[in-house]
């Protein structure tokens, strides 16, 4: 069975699914990867705000749960379950925790499957907080949010997702405004006949109004507001996010901004490649520092000796000459040493052991910078907001 195709057909028909473009993109990857991406997106959305929006939450969690249920049903080739989005609700309580509720009318066999799926979903959402079953019979589960977006590194992790989401929604809205003007128009078309004696009933034609410009802008602006707020919180927090580079328990610098530490880490990785390419002294030669030649210059302790040779022809009489036959002579050539070359070498290269020590120090520094960046990013994130103020001005009457 083609799981991806079957699931794609299901999600395309789900109410509200097309209003979640980032979820749609996630499931285009296939059911396994799509489920992981969807849970990650849901976690980021719930962790990125101090108080989740109840209306948005009641769309996100039920849709995610339905997708997981359908995924399991398709994989196990089970019959279609008698359950819809109306059976699932999610609310935010006064302490900003999440209450997930399943309608008690759900049949027992369906509850069993849903129980397995809910367990899988809660495992996937473990980064949000701890979950507790408050009513096992009716499948009521409280998710206590313990990991709300409070650290800079968490904010940085979700910022790109928020940026991608608002970019896609902006593009969709632009396309709708430019090419789908019919969505904003409703009409009733009926025929008025001139002949009073004509008793024929002519049906009316109705064209329903799908949406309004303001509704579309409101939908779009929610994504942009989330992104603007995250961007402001990141930049505001970055002004305070600092840490010193510490090696072997000692700070070798003062406190440095997190943004500088990130750039420094990337540059040091490039610097390491240079140190890795350093040539070293030739092996098999005894080298020693010779300060008379300059600083950090080595001289070969033993000179290199090579002999200068030339060809010499020699012969030997094998059989003496007689009255009737000439002598038999063997001839050959030999290389004969006529002198020697004495070469003294010096070099500005470094030893293999020093190269290894330099690389060790560079690696140690890179690790220290990474830890300093992580420490700087562990600062509590700003809670500043600006998105709604900007759009309040744009839409000011």
C-alpha positions as CSV (number, residue, x, y, z in Angstrom):
1,X,0.0,0.0,0.0
2,X,1.2,3.5,-0.8
3,X,1.1,5.0,2.7
4,X,2.3,8.5,1.6
5,X,-0.4,8.7,-1.1
6,X,-3.2,7.5,1.2
7,X,-2.2,9.9,4.0
8,X,-1.9,12.8,1.5
9,X,-5.4,12.2,0.3
10,X,-6.6,12.2,3.9
11,X,-4.9,15.4,5.0
12,X,-6.0,17.3,1.9
13,X,-9.6,16.8,3.0
14,X,-9.1,17.7,6.6
15,X,-10.9,20.9,7.6
16,X,-8.4,23.6,8.6
17,X,-5.4,21.7,7.3
18,X,-4.8,24.1,4.5
19,X,-4.6,26.9,7.0
20,X,-1.4,25.4,8.3
21,X,1.1,25.7,5.5
22,X,4.1,24.6,7.5
23,X,2.3,21.4,8.5
24,X,1.4,20.8,4.9
25,X,5.0,21.1,3.9
26,X,6.1,18.7,6.7
27,X,3.8,16.0,5.5
28,X,5.0,16.3,1.9
29,X,8.1,14.5,3.2
30,X,6.1,11.3,3.8
31,X,4.3,9.9,6.9
32,X,7.3,9.0,9.0
33,X,9.3,12.2,8.5
34,X,6.1,14.2,8.3
35,X,5.0,13.0,11.7
36,X,8.4,13.9,13.3
37,X,8.4,17.3,11.6
38,X,4.8,18.0,12.6
39,X,5.4,17.2,16.3
40,X,8.6,19.3,16.2
41,X,6.6,22.2,14.7
42,X,3.8,21.8,17.3
43,X,6.4,21.8,20.1
44,X,8.1,24.9,18.8
45,X,4.8,26.7,18.5
46,X,3.7,25.8,22.0
47,X,7.1,26.6,23.5
48,X,7.6,29.9,21.6
49,X,4.8,31.7,23.5
50,X,4.2,32.3,27.2
51,X,0.5,31.7,26.9
52,X,-0.8,29.7,23.9
53,X,-3.8,31.0,22.0
54,X,-6.7,28.8,22.9
55,X,-8.3,29.1,19.4
56,X,-5.1,28.2,17.6
57,X,-4.3,25.5,20.1
58,X,-7.7,23.9,19.6
59,X,-6.8,23.6,15.9
60,X,-3.2,22.5,16.1
61,X,-3.4,19.7,18.6
62,X,-6.6,18.0,17.3
63,X,-5.3,18.1,13.7
64,X,-2.0,16.7,14.8
65,X,-3.7,13.9,16.7
66,X,-6.0,13.1,13.8
67,X,-3.0,12.9,11.5
68,X,-1.3,10.5,13.9
69,X,-4.5,8.4,14.2
70,X,-4.9,8.2,10.4
71,X,-1.2,7.4,10.0
72,X,-1.5,4.4,12.4
73,X,-4.8,3.3,10.8
74,X,-3.3,3.3,7.3
75,X,-0.1,1.5,8.4
76,X,-2.1,-1.2,10.2
77,X,-4.7,-1.4,7.4
78,X,-7.5,-0.8,10.0
79,X,-11.0,0.2,9.0
80,X,-11.8,3.9,9.1
81,X,-12.4,5.0,12.7
82,X,-15.7,6.7,13.8
83,X,-14.0,9.9,15.0
84,X,-13.6,13.4,13.7
85,X,-12.0,16.7,14.8
86,X,-15.2,17.5,16.8
87,X,-14.3,14.7,19.2
88,X,-11.0,16.3,20.3
89,X,-10.6,19.5,22.2
90,X,-7.6,21.3,23.7
91,X,-7.8,24.2,26.2
92,X,-5.4,26.3,28.1
93,X,-6.0,26.6,31.9
94,X,-5.4,29.6,34.1
95,X,-1.8,28.5,34.7
96,X,-1.1,28.2,31.0
97,X,-1.0,24.4,31.0
98,X,-2.8,22.4,28.3
99,X,-5.8,20.1,28.8
100,X,-6.4,17.6,26.0
101,X,-9.9,16.1,26.0
102,X,-11.5,13.3,24.0
103,X,-15.2,13.0,23.7
104,X,-16.5,10.2,26.0
105,X,-18.8,8.9,23.2
106,X,-15.8,7.4,21.4
107,X,-16.2,3.6,21.4
108,X,-13.9,1.5,23.5
109,X,-12.0,-0.1,20.6
110,X,-11.3,3.3,19.2
111,X,-10.2,4.6,22.6
112,X,-7.6,1.8,22.7
113,X,-6.1,2.9,19.4
114,X,-6.3,6.5,20.4
115,X,-4.6,5.8,23.7
116,X,-1.6,4.4,21.8
117,X,-1.5,7.4,19.5
118,X,-1.9,9.8,22.3
119,X,1.1,8.2,24.1
120,X,3.1,8.6,21.0
121,X,2.1,12.2,20.6
122,X,2.9,13.0,24.2
123,X,6.3,11.4,23.8
124,X,6.9,13.6,20.8
125,X,5.8,16.6,22.8
126,X,7.9,15.8,25.9
127,X,9.9,19.0,25.3
128,X,6.8,21.0,26.2
129,X,6.5,19.5,29.7
130,X,5.1,16.6,31.7
131,X,1.8,15.0,31.0
132,X,-0.6,13.5,33.5
133,X,-3.8,11.6,32.9
134,X,-6.5,13.3,35.0
135,X,-9.4,11.1,33.8
136,X,-8.5,7.8,32.2
137,X,-12.1,6.8,31.4
138,X,-12.7,9.9,29.3
139,X,-9.2,10.4,28.1
140,X,-8.5,13.7,29.7
141,X,-4.8,14.6,29.8
142,X,-3.1,17.5,31.4
143,X,0.2,18.7,29.8
144,X,2.0,20.8,32.4
145,X,4.2,23.2,30.5
146,X,7.6,23.1,32.2
147,X,9.7,24.2,29.2
148,X,8.2,27.4,28.0
149,X,10.3,29.5,25.7
150,X,12.5,31.2,28.2
151,X,16.0,30.8,27.0
152,X,17.7,32.5,24.0
153,X,18.9,29.3,22.5
154,X,15.3,28.0,22.4
155,X,14.2,31.2,20.7
156,X,17.0,30.9,18.1
157,X,15.9,27.3,17.4
158,X,12.3,28.4,16.5
159,X,13.1,31.7,14.8
160,X,13.8,30.2,11.3
161,X,10.6,28.2,11.5
162,X,8.6,31.3,12.2
163,X,10.4,33.1,9.4
164,X,9.6,30.4,6.9
165,X,6.0,30.2,8.0
166,X,5.4,34.0,7.6
167,X,7.2,34.0,4.3
168,X,5.0,31.2,2.9
169,X,1.8,32.9,4.2
170,X,2.9,36.3,2.7
171,X,3.4,34.6,-0.7
172,X,0.1,32.8,-0.5
173,X,-1.7,36.0,0.4
174,X,-0.1,37.9,-2.5
175,X,-1.2,35.2,-4.9
176,X,-4.7,35.2,-3.6
177,X,-5.0,39.0,-3.8
178,X,-3.5,39.0,-7.3
179,X,-5.2,36.0,-8.9
180,X,-8.2,34.9,-6.8
181,X,-10.3,38.0,-6.5
182,X,-13.5,35.8,-6.9
183,X,-13.0,34.6,-3.3
184,X,-13.9,38.1,-2.0
185,X,-17.1,38.4,-4.0
186,X,-20.6,37.1,-3.3
187,X,-23.6,37.5,-5.5
188,X,-27.1,36.3,-6.3
189,X,-28.1,36.2,-9.9
190,X,-31.9,35.9,-10.7
191,X,-33.9,36.4,-13.9
192,X,-36.7,39.0,-14.1
193,X,-38.8,38.2,-17.1
194,X,-40.7,40.9,-18.9
195,X,-43.7,38.7,-19.9
196,X,-46.1,38.8,-16.9
197,X,-47.8,35.7,-18.2
198,X,-44.6,33.6,-18.2
199,X,-45.0,31.3,-15.2
200,X,-41.7,29.5,-15.6
201,X,-39.7,29.3,-12.4
202,X,-36.1,30.2,-13.2
203,X,-33.6,29.2,-10.4
204,X,-31.4,31.7,-8.8
205,X,-27.6,31.4,-9.0
206,X,-25.7,32.0,-5.8
207,X,-22.0,32.8,-5.4
208,X,-21.0,32.6,-1.8
209,X,-18.5,35.0,-0.3
210,X,-15.5,32.9,0.7
211,X,-13.5,35.4,2.7
212,X,-12.8,39.1,3.0
213,X,-9.6,41.1,2.6
214,X,-9.6,41.9,6.3
215,X,-10.0,38.3,7.3
216,X,-7.2,37.3,5.1
217,X,-5.0,40.0,6.4
218,X,-5.8,39.0,10.0
219,X,-4.9,35.4,9.2
220,X,-1.6,36.5,7.6
221,X,-0.7,39.0,10.2
222,X,-0.8,36.4,13.0
223,X,2.2,34.7,11.4
224,X,4.0,38.0,10.9
225,X,3.4,39.2,14.4
226,X,4.8,35.9,15.8
227,X,7.9,36.4,13.7
228,X,8.4,40.1,14.6
229,X,8.0,39.4,18.3
230,X,10.5,36.5,18.1
231,X,13.0,38.7,16.2
232,X,12.6,41.5,18.7
233,X,13.1,39.2,21.6
234,X,16.2,37.7,20.0
235,X,17.8,41.1,19.2
236,X,16.9,42.5,22.6
237,X,18.2,39.5,24.4
238,X,21.4,39.4,22.3
239,X,22.3,42.8,23.7
240,X,22.6,41.2,27.1
241,X,23.8,37.7,26.1
242,X,27.5,37.6,27.0
243,X,30.0,35.1,28.3
244,X,33.8,34.8,28.7
245,X,36.0,32.2,27.0
246,X,37.1,29.8,29.7
247,X,39.9,27.3,29.3
248,X,41.0,25.0,32.1
249,X,39.0,26.9,34.6
250,X,40.4,30.3,33.7
251,X,38.8,33.1,31.7
252,X,41.2,34.1,29.0
253,X,38.9,37.0,27.8
254,X,36.3,39.3,29.3
255,X,32.6,38.8,28.6
256,X,32.0,38.7,24.9
257,X,28.6,39.1,23.0
258,X,26.9,35.9,21.9
259,X,26.7,37.1,18.3
260,X,30.5,37.7,18.3
261,X,31.1,34.3,19.8
262,X,29.1,32.7,17.0
263,X,31.1,34.5,14.3
264,X,34.3,33.7,16.2
265,X,33.5,30.0,16.3
266,X,32.9,29.9,12.5
267,X,36.2,31.8,11.8
268,X,38.2,29.6,14.1
269,X,37.1,26.5,12.3
270,X,38.5,28.1,9.1
271,X,41.7,29.0,11.0
272,X,42.1,25.4,12.0
273,X,42.2,24.3,8.4
274,X,45.2,26.5,7.9
275,X,47.0,25.0,10.9
276,X,46.2,21.5,9.7
277,X,48.0,22.3,6.4
278,X,51.2,23.5,8.1
279,X,54.2,21.6,6.6
280,X,56.7,20.0,9.0
281,X,60.4,19.2,9.2
282,X,61.6,16.3,7.0
283,X,61.7,13.0,8.9
284,X,65.0,11.1,9.2
285,X,67.1,14.2,9.8
286,X,68.3,15.4,13.2
287,X,67.3,19.0,13.6
288,X,68.4,21.6,16.1
289,X,67.6,25.2,16.7
290,X,70.3,27.6,15.4
291,X,69.7,31.0,16.8
292,X,72.7,32.4,14.7
293,X,70.5,32.0,11.6
294,X,67.5,33.7,13.1
295,X,64.5,33.1,15.4
296,X,62.7,29.7,15.0
297,X,65.2,28.4,12.4
298,X,66.5,24.8,12.5
299,X,69.8,23.5,11.2
300,X,70.4,19.9,10.3
301,X,72.8,18.6,12.9
302,X,74.6,16.3,10.5
303,X,75.5,17.5,7.0
304,X,74.3,15.6,4.0
305,X,77.2,14.0,2.1
306,X,77.0,12.8,-1.5
307,X,80.0,11.7,-3.6
308,X,80.9,13.2,-7.0
309,X,81.7,10.4,-9.5
310,X,82.9,10.0,-13.0
311,X,83.0,7.1,-15.5
312,X,86.3,5.1,-15.7
313,X,86.8,2.4,-18.4
314,X,88.8,-0.6,-17.3
315,X,89.9,-3.8,-19.1
316,X,91.3,-7.2,-18.4
317,X,93.2,-9.6,-20.7
318,X,91.5,-13.0,-20.6
319,X,93.7,-14.8,-23.2
320,X,97.1,-13.6,-24.3
321,X,97.7,-12.9,-28.0
322,X,99.4,-15.7,-30.1
323,X,101.0,-15.8,-33.5
324,X,97.6,-16.6,-35.0
325,X,95.1,-15.0,-32.7
326,X,94.7,-11.5,-31.0
327,X,94.4,-11.3,-27.3
328,X,90.9,-11.7,-25.8
329,X,90.1,-8.6,-23.7
330,X,87.1,-7.9,-21.4
331,X,86.1,-4.2,-21.1
332,X,83.7,-2.4,-18.6
333,X,83.1,0.9,-17.0
334,X,83.0,1.9,-13.3
335,X,81.9,4.9,-11.4
336,X,84.8,6.3,-9.5
337,X,84.5,8.8,-6.6
338,X,86.5,11.9,-7.5
339,X,85.1,14.1,-4.7
340,X,82.1,14.7,-2.4
341,X,79.3,17.2,-1.9
342,X,78.7,18.5,1.6
343,X,75.3,20.0,2.0
344,X,74.2,21.9,5.2
345,X,70.5,22.4,5.5
346,X,68.4,24.8,7.5
347,X,64.6,25.2,7.6
348,X,61.9,27.5,8.9
349,X,59.4,24.6,9.2
350,X,58.2,23.3,12.5
351,X,58.3,19.9,14.2
352,X,55.4,17.4,13.9
353,X,55.0,17.6,17.7
354,X,54.7,21.4,17.7
355,X,52.1,21.2,14.9
356,X,50.1,18.6,17.0
357,X,50.3,20.9,20.0
358,X,49.1,23.9,18.0
359,X,46.2,21.9,16.6
360,X,45.3,20.7,20.1
361,X,45.2,24.3,21.4
362,X,43.1,25.5,18.4
363,X,40.6,22.6,19.1
364,X,40.6,23.5,22.7
365,X,39.8,27.1,21.9
366,X,37.0,26.2,19.5
367,X,35.4,24.0,22.2
368,X,35.7,26.8,24.7
369,X,34.2,29.3,22.4
370,X,31.3,26.9,21.6
371,X,30.7,26.5,25.4
372,X,30.8,30.2,25.9
373,X,28.3,30.8,23.1
374,X,26.0,28.2,24.6
375,X,26.4,29.8,28.0
376,X,25.6,33.2,26.6
377,X,22.5,31.8,24.8
378,X,21.2,30.3,28.0
379,X,20.2,33.7,29.2
380,X,16.5,34.2,29.8
381,X,14.9,35.6,26.7
382,X,13.2,39.0,26.6
383,X,9.4,39.0,26.6
384,X,9.1,42.2,24.5
385,X,6.5,42.3,21.8
386,X,6.0,44.7,18.9
387,X,4.0,42.9,16.2
388,X,0.5,43.9,17.3
389,X,1.6,47.5,17.8
390,X,2.9,47.7,14.2
391,X,-0.3,46.3,12.7
392,X,-2.5,48.4,15.0
393,X,-0.9,51.4,13.4
394,X,-1.3,50.1,9.9
395,X,-5.0,49.4,10.4
396,X,-5.7,52.4,12.6
397,X,-9.1,53.9,11.7
